[in-house]
Amino acid sequence: MDSEKVFFYIFSSLLLRVVLVKGQECTVTLTNSPGTLDYPEMSLNYTNNLVCEWNFIAPPGLVVEITFTDIDLQDTDDDNNCLDTITVFDGARGSSTLTPPFCSDGPFWPRFPHRFLSTSNQLSIVFETNPTITGFGFVAEYRHVPVRREALAMVDVDQPSIILLNRFSILADRILLLLSARPTALDFDPITEFFYYTDIDVGFIGRIMLNSNSEEMLVQEDIETPLGVAVGYLTGLLYWTDSGRNEVSVSKQDGTFRTTLVSSSSGCRSPRALRLSADQQYIFWTCLGQIRKAKADGSESQTLVNGLVDPRAITLDEAMYLYWVDIATSSLGRIQTDGTNQELLFTHEIFSGVHSFVLDSFAYFWSQPVDQRFIFVDRESPGQIGGVILTQVTTMEGLYYYKSDDMVAEQHTCALDNGGCQELCFPQENSFRCFNPVEGMPCGNPRERCGETLLDPSGILDYPAGLVDYINNLNCVWNFIAPPGLVVEITFTEIDLEEELPIVNICFDTITVFDGVGGSNNLTLPFCGDGPFWPRRPHRFLSTSNQLSVVLETDLSITGQGFVAEYRHVPFRVESIAAINVDERSIVLINRFSPTVSEPIPLLMSRRPSALDFDPITEFFYYTDIDVGFIGRIMLNSNSEEVLVQEDIDTPLGVAVGYLTGLLYWTDSGRNEVSVSRLDGTFQTILVSSNGGCTSPRAIRLSSDQQDFFWTCQGKIMKAKSDGSESQTLVDELIDPVAITLDEAMYLYWVDVATSSVDRIRTDGTNQEHLFTSDVFSGVHSFVLDSFTYYWSRPVDNEIIDVDRNSPTEIGRIILEPEATLEGLYYYKSDAMIAGNNKANLYLKGNFHHPRQFQFSQLCNF
């Protein structure tokens, strides 16, 4: 009896474990972030014969990063083959794999912790088990992150080139061919994106740009065997070791003004590896038997580590530890950069023949030219060693760990303007020291400095600072650089340059904004104030990459007080003025930050398009046609076009999209009606009929919560609830209000073409006020605004007018080339925040309901 109970207990426990594991879903789509995937849960073993699939989906513009923090699968067989496997796909299952199937800390790349990054917004994991032994499974942490690249850059000696091996896969994702006979050492400047390398056959130092074949030789005289190189991108300096001459030298980053810092008489034999401290105030290098340290100018030289035999490779981590590999003792050691806490980490024969050495947060990496591979080791578990052998690569040297999103510290004045030094500028904490400076030359005075590189995430550029005028004959360049993944936004809040020549509008002293650095595409024509050029003051610009440049050029005569500009690093966005091109029957988008116009979106179904609105959720433009008489829509990024409303419609001069409520409104001037339907045009209903006392309804807009709508009639502006109830006159005693718009402060603005005026009123009917009058309002069709500017279309003159909201007397014009008749404006922002959808939009079943009705109507069947 007792044995039967025991058997029953064991059988029940096993059955319960199987039921619990089988009950856990193993084919799931995960869209949350961050999260943890623990399979199976409750400390149970997984079962046999599984094929599980997890699909991770991030929002567009982000990618998926996943890190396996614990893996316990069936052990490999005698040939080191995995029996139960995890496979990671770069996208949905069936896409390219980021790694071969793995089962733990086998020899495959990348090492544990297994860390992967997708190249799109999707990543998939497939877990397959065989019919035999099982394990506890795995735990993985995942999150949605901006796109980035992490790669191990290395020199291929036999086919002179630089290879970038993706950190999250086994793919070499870029190869840069070098004009070198025997490249060896490697370093990188993340600001200019130049790789610097040495050649020990010809004897020179060169550089090549990451994303181009722009290559140049920098140092080639008085150099013999440069085995190490280090780039001071924060200080503007370039360092190298010369083992043949027993020297350590320095120059500017372009190779000029070279100087020997450590001579052959210093007692350092065969200097080889070279690294800089994080702030680039110190240099570290290896000699035969020791590691040395000195200030950036070579002063205060000292022995940091003694008693070594042949230290070949050094690197530093974020905790201010310096690591080295001694190939004679096959050991890895480290020490704090201040000379404390020296320790031996581990010893292994794999260190024989090491050439270069780097690390990231998880692993050590080093190249082994002897075995044509590089080695990697988990920093937490250094006993587990793995390697990667690249096909068709025979000898690898010179490693650099590349991260596209590396944060770059603020550059020292030595890098910005050489500190005013004639030759070399060496950093000394918060100051600097000139090497052979010119007698009496000012060093780094910000009021006299003309141009610099700015890396701060936000700031103010005030040139020249103080109450002085700028000087003549300037050519100043300011380079703004944001981290990868962000862009630069700059707004000129004050401009006082030499006045332009009246009538012809010619500027003598000019500001030009470039989309990038080094003569990239300019975002605007050169300007000097509130001239006719686009965009209007405040002059606001947004780069399309992480770099932007401002150039100030002055002539030989009159000067001014200069300018003030506010800048910041922001996510990329698009802001455009969308307009109807009547002549071409299309929608055009005019970039808010440059004079560029997008490729037109053709309206193939329309004969005479007129009004325009946009749904930021579905990205449909809605437009009206006043010739055929219909309302249509077309998708922003495709040619998907359809007619929605074409019956019982005559002259639809206005349209408004209730994307929060699922409703579409339009005015019909020919029928003196205001109507509504669902967004697809169904269930068309008249809200304001021809006997409602509104003659020639035209412009129409919705409140920000889309609970109310506003429209113009001959002589007045009206307001009603979204279902047409509680209709009232909001503004009376007008003549011909043809265009209205609303701002973020709940003001409604209108243009009366008969009085050529702009006025506004609170949407609750209070605080009516006249803003300004100008003859440019004659012939206005449509009217929009942003935080800084009013814009309206004038079909009569084929142009768009823009006016600074704070200085409305200054009026500018945008004229398209070739000229076109523009109507129906919409201000488009790709990053516009969208409020929560009304339930009537989410739960409509068969007919539509206005948001006010939703709480009371019995027509909603849910």
Secondary structure, DSSP 8 states (H G I E B T S, - for coil): -HHHHHHHHHHHHHHHHHHHHHHS-SEEEE--SSEEEEES-TT----SS-EEEEEEE--TTEEEEEEEEEEE-----TT---SSEEEEESSSTTS-BSS--B-SS-S-SS-SSEEEE-SSSEEEEEEE--SS----EEEEEEEEEE---EEEEEEETTTTEEEEEETTSS-EEEEEE-S-SSEEEEEEETTTTEEEEEETTTTEEEEEETTS--EEEEE-SS-----EEEEETTTTEEEEEETTTTEEEEEETTS-S-EEEE-GGGS--S---EEE-TTSSEEEEEETTEEEEEETTS-S-EEEE-S-S-EEEEEE-TTSEEEEEETTTTEEEEEETTS---EEEEE-GGGTT---EEE-SSEEEEEEGGGTEEEEEESS-TT-EEEE--TT---EEEEEEEETT-------HHHHHGGG-SSEEEEETTEEEEES--TT---S-TTT----EE-SSEEEEEES-SS----SS-EEEEEEE--TT-EEEEEEEEEE-S--BTTTTB-SSEEEEESSSSS--BSS--B-SSSS-SS-SSEEEE-SSSEEEEEEE--SS----EEEEEEEEE----EEEEEEETTTTEEEEEETTSS-B---EE-TT-SSEEEEEEETTTTEEEEEETTTTEEEEEETTS--EEEEE-SS-S---EEEEETTTTEEEEEETTTTEEEEEETTS-S-EEEE-TTSS--S---EEE-TTSSEEEEEETTEEEEEETTS-S-EEEE-S-S-EEEEEE-TTSEEEEEETTTTEEEEEETTS---EEEEE-GGGTT---EEE-SSEEEEEEGGGTEEEEEESS-TT-EEEE--SS---EEEEEEEETT-------HHHHS--SS---HHHHTT-S----
